[in-house]
């Protein structure tokens, strides 16, 4: 969890938005309606966000899904 906070701070992401966007991205992933590399477009549209910030949220969310066996620093 320490690394997750560090990652969020590096991207200067709002905790309130993380609590809304991460579950949204989980649902989007489960739904299968898009390749998650295109998820920033959905975040931009549904959260009225610019491209760069939307990409940062998606990148931070994807960080949770590191390959198995890869250890936290």
Rosetta blueprint (number, residue, H / E / L):
1 X L
2 X H
3 X H
4 X H
5 X H
6 X H
7 X H
8 X H
9 X H
10 X H
11 X H
12 X L
13 X L
14 X L
15 X H
16 X H
17 X H
18 X H
19 X H
20 X H
21 X H
22 X H
23 X H
24 X H
25 X H
26 X H
27 X H
28 X H
29 X H
30 X H
31 X H
32 X L
33 X L
34 X L
35 X L
36 X H
37 X H
38 X H
39 X H
40 X H
41 X H
42 X H
43 X H
44 X H
45 X H
46 X H
47 X L
48 X L
49 X L
50 X L
51 X H
52 X H
53 X H
54 X H
55 X H
56 X H
57 X H
58 X H
59 X H
60 X H
61 X H
62 X H
63 X H
64 X H
65 X H
66 X L
67 X L
68 X L
69 X L
70 X L
71 X L
72 X L
73 X L
